Amino acid sequence: MDTPGTLDADRGELLAAVTDLGSALRELVDAAVTTTVDAASLRAAATAAREVTAGLATRRRARHELPALDDPIRFFRVYNPVSGVGSPLAPPLAIRADDQGVWAEVTLGLAYEGPPTYVHGGVSALLMDQLLGAATIAVGLWGMTVRLELDYLGPVPLGTPLVLRARVIEDAGRKSVVTGTIAVAGDPGRALVSARGVFVAPRPERSQAYFGAVTDAAGRHAPPGRPTDATAVAPREV
């Protein structure tokens, strides 16, 4: 996974800027869903936000064009909605590997609310899909999600440190079966959400149909060899 220390100076500066903007946008999202200012202040904020949007929109990439910093072969995706440092949607999640699979810790704010004071069930599904996919990467596998099943065993609280875990339980060639959980960090043995996913690596002709039009930021034909959306997994902790 690229870091500012391993990038060249220009890319390192770009990554730092993308990370800074992503952090600022997440702060804005959190403020927008928790503020109690008056209507005039909200309208002024909307005007300011549109001015910033207009400035950013002067140059935009197309759907098939990868961001300049992305390296899907190494699972480095700066705008991934779970782990991307530049994404205003992402917590973002840092996923690490250990002897039991992969794990991550996160505290989710009111932007992720479903029932009052609890995490939206769809957000739990999004996080689990990401963790399960990352677990396949950690053991040298990969694939696209073909089935994702969740059991909601209890509400997941907002504003509370959570621990997420996932591990591969079956490797059948192109198919991997993975399980995972979400729990409160203070009580990791009591799962609030349990998940089971099936990931399948597409055949070459299917992969070409899905990703054959993808280019890099310079417009060069660059379909990913392993087209996964999962994030990079940090090295195992010793």
Secondary structure as GFF3:
##gff-version 3
##sequence-region A 1 238
A	DSSP	alpha_helix	9	34	.	.	.	ID=ss1
A	DSSP	alpha_helix	39	56	.	.	.	ID=ss2
A	DSSP	three_ten_helix	72	74	.	.	.	ID=ss3
A	DSSP	beta_strand	96	98	.	.	.	ID=ss4
A	DSSP	beta_strand	101	106	.	.	.	ID=ss5
A	DSSP	three_ten_helix	110	112	.	.	.	ID=ss6
A	DSSP	alpha_helix	121	138	.	.	.	ID=ss7
A	DSSP	beta_strand	144	152	.	.	.	ID=ss8
A	DSSP	beta_strand	162	172	.	.	.	ID=ss9
A	DSSP	beta_strand	175	184	.	.	.	ID=ss10
A	DSSP	beta_strand	191	200	.	.	.	ID=ss11
A	DSSP	alpha_helix	204	211	.	.	.	ID=ss12
###
